[in-house]
Amino acid sequence: MRRSEVRWLIAVLALLAAGCAPKLTTQQALVEEAFRSCQPQGPSTKLERVERDGKFSVVGKEGEAQRVHDCMVRFDQTERLGARAAAPAPATLAPAPKAPPLQASRLPGTWRGTLTLPPRSTGDSEVASPATVRFTVVGGTLRWTLATGATASAVAADGSAMVIDGELRMTGTVRPGSSRPPADAKPVSVRYAGTMVGERLEVTGVTADKQVHLLSVRRVE
């Protein structure tokens, strides 16, 4: 066989091999997107395994891996990724206290706690601010507002909410809450998903520009 023919054959075999390479399923691709958004919460965390149906596991320092795992699960709920991701919690962690299923009728009132903005990149630090969430019923629709303390990273947000199968879903718009926002600051849409953990409402949100919000509040009024 002439040398030119050998080269052609090798090229064809290379193309066939590339065509047989396994491709990510939609669920796997969405899990990787969730990991990229949540990994800054635990820089030591690695995505260890992603199965074709979307089940995954992460490894890293105990507290960091748990934060990333929980964020990814809530990211899945918020973005409606489809199949629920499942990963075993480290054996040394105590299970979260169980609470009765959340009901919409329990929400109207004032809730106070903390809004945490995780680091967006390695080297940054998380920012935690006092937060107040108010739920009201307007025209038969459950509405919510969010305001944080007067800091450089203060935010304000509002929108509508509903409870589906015991889980809180909130959609709306978030914007800078400081009196002097940056000139290029614009409102962005946000989606939250949350559940009751003991007496606290634990909520994770993702903005349209992929910023993660961690909201932990307790009813005060």
C-alpha positions in Angstrom: 0.0 0.0 0.0 1.4 3.4 -0.9 2.1 5.9 1.8 -0.6 8.3 0.6 -3.1 5.5 1.0 -1.9 4.7 4.5 -2.4 8.3 5.5 -5.9 8.3 4.1 -6.8 5.1 5.9 -5.6 6.5 9.2 -7.6 9.7 8.7 -10.8 7.6 8.1 -10.2 5.5 11.2 -9.7 8.6 13.3 -13.0 10.0 12.1 -14.8 6.8 12.9 -13.3 6.7 16.4 -14.4 10.3 17.0 -17.9 9.4 15.8 -18.1 6.6 18.4 -16.9 8.7 21.3 -19.6 8.8 24.1 -21.6 12.0 24.3 -23.0 13.7 27.4 -26.7 13.2 28.0 -28.9 16.2 28.6 -29.0 15.3 32.3 -25.2 15.1 32.5 -24.7 18.4 30.8 -27.2 20.1 33.2 -25.5 18.6 36.2 -22.2 20.0 35.0 -23.8 23.4 34.6 -25.1 23.3 38.1 -21.6 22.3 39.4 -20.0 25.2 37.6 -22.4 27.6 39.2 -22.2 26.1 42.7 -18.5 25.0 43.0 -17.3 28.5 44.2 -19.1 27.7 47.5 -16.6 24.9 48.1 -13.4 25.4 46.2 -12.0 22.0 47.3 -15.0 20.2 45.9 -14.7 18.0 42.8 -17.5 16.5 40.7 -16.6 12.8 41.2 -19.3 11.0 39.2 -22.1 11.9 36.9 -24.4 9.1 35.6 -26.3 9.3 32.4 -29.6 9.8 34.2 -28.3 12.8 36.1 -27.3 11.2 39.4 -24.0 12.5 40.7 -21.6 12.6 43.6 -19.1 15.2 44.8 -16.0 14.9 47.0 -14.1 17.5 49.0 -13.8 19.0 52.4 -16.9 18.0 54.5 -18.5 21.4 54.9 -17.6 22.6 51.4 -18.8 19.4 49.6 -22.1 19.5 51.5 -22.7 23.2 50.5 -22.0 22.5 46.9 -24.2 19.3 46.9 -27.1 21.2 48.5 -26.7 24.1 46.1 -26.7 21.7 43.1 -29.9 20.0 44.2 -31.7 23.3 44.7 -30.2 24.6 41.4 -31.8 21.6 39.8 -35.2 22.4 41.4 -34.9 26.1 40.4 -34.0 25.5 36.8 -36.4 22.5 36.5 -33.5 20.3 35.2 -35.7 17.2 35.2 -34.3 14.1 36.9 -33.4 14.8 40.6 -29.7 14.5 41.4 -28.9 12.3 44.3 -25.7 12.0 46.3 -25.1 10.4 49.7 -24.3 12.8 52.4 -21.0 12.2 54.4 -21.6 9.7 57.2 -20.4 12.1 59.8 -23.1 14.7 59.0 -26.3 14.6 61.0 -29.5 14.5 58.9 -31.4 17.7 58.6 -34.4 18.0 61.0 -37.6 17.1 59.4 -40.5 19.6 59.2 -44.1 19.4 58.2 -44.7 20.0 54.5 -44.7 23.7 53.7 -48.1 25.2 53.1 -48.7 28.5 51.4 -51.0 29.6 54.3 -47.9 29.6 56.6 -46.0 32.1 54.6 -47.7 35.6 54.8 -45.8 37.7 57.3 -42.3 38.9 58.0 -39.2 36.6 57.9 -35.7 37.7 58.9 -32.3 36.1 58.6 -29.4 36.2 56.3 -28.7 36.4 52.6 -25.4 35.0 51.6 -23.7 35.6 48.2 -21.1 32.9 47.8 -17.7 33.7 46.2 -18.1 33.9 42.4 -14.5 32.9 41.7 -11.4 31.5 43.6 -9.9 34.1 45.9 -13.2 36.0 46.5 -15.0 35.8 49.8 -18.6 35.2 50.5 -20.8 38.2 51.5 -23.5 37.8 54.2 -26.1 40.5 54.9 -29.1 40.8 57.2 -32.2 40.1 55.1 -35.9 40.6 55.5 -38.5 38.8 53.4 -42.2 39.7 53.5 -44.9 37.6 52.0 -48.4 39.1 51.3 -51.5 38.0 49.5 -52.5 40.5 46.8 -55.6 39.7 44.6 -55.4 36.0 45.5 -51.7 35.9 44.5 -48.9 35.3 46.9 -46.3 38.1 46.6 -42.9 38.5 48.2 -40.3 41.2 48.7 -36.7 40.9 49.8 -34.4 43.7 51.2 -30.9 43.4 52.7 -28.9 45.7 54.9 -27.4 48.9 53.6 -24.1 47.5 52.3 -22.2 47.8 49.1 -23.6 44.5 48.0 -27.2 45.3 49.2 -30.0 43.9 47.0 -33.7 44.4 46.7 -36.1 42.0 45.0 -39.8 41.2 44.6 -42.1 38.9 42.7 -44.7 36.1 43.0 -44.5 32.8 44.9 -46.3 29.5 45.1 -45.9 26.2 47.0 -45.8 23.0 44.9 -45.7 19.7 46.6 -44.4 21.3 49.9 -41.6 23.3 48.1 -41.5 27.0 47.8 -41.0 28.4 44.3 -40.4 32.2 43.9 -39.8 34.1 40.7 -39.2 37.8 40.3 -36.6 40.5 39.7 -33.5 41.5 41.8 -31.7 44.8 41.6 -29.1 46.7 43.6 -30.5 47.9 46.9 -27.9 50.6 47.7 -28.8 54.2 47.4 -26.0 54.7 44.8 -26.0 51.6 42.6 -23.3 51.3 39.9 -24.1 53.1 36.7 -24.3 49.9 34.7 -26.4 48.0 37.2 -29.6 46.6 35.7 -32.4 44.5 37.2 -32.2 40.8 36.4 -34.7 37.9 36.8 -34.3 35.4 39.6 -35.7 32.1 40.6 -35.7 30.6 44.1 -36.6 27.2 45.5 -36.8 26.5 49.2 -38.1 24.2 51.9 -38.6 24.4 55.7 -35.7 23.0 57.7 -36.8 23.0 61.3 -38.1 26.5 62.0 -36.1 28.1 59.2 -37.0 28.7 55.6 -33.9 27.7 53.6 -34.0 29.0 50.0 -31.5 28.9 47.1 -31.8 31.2 44.2 -30.1 31.6 40.8 -30.2 34.9 38.9 -30.2 35.2 35.1 -26.5 36.1 35.2 -25.8 32.9 37.2 -25.3 34.5 40.7 -26.3 32.2 43.5 -28.3 33.4 46.5 -28.5 31.5 49.8 -31.3 32.7 51.9 -32.0 31.5 55.5 -34.8 33.2 57.3 -37.1 32.6 60.3 -40.6 33.9 60.8 -40.8 36.9 63.2 -44.3 38.3 62.6 
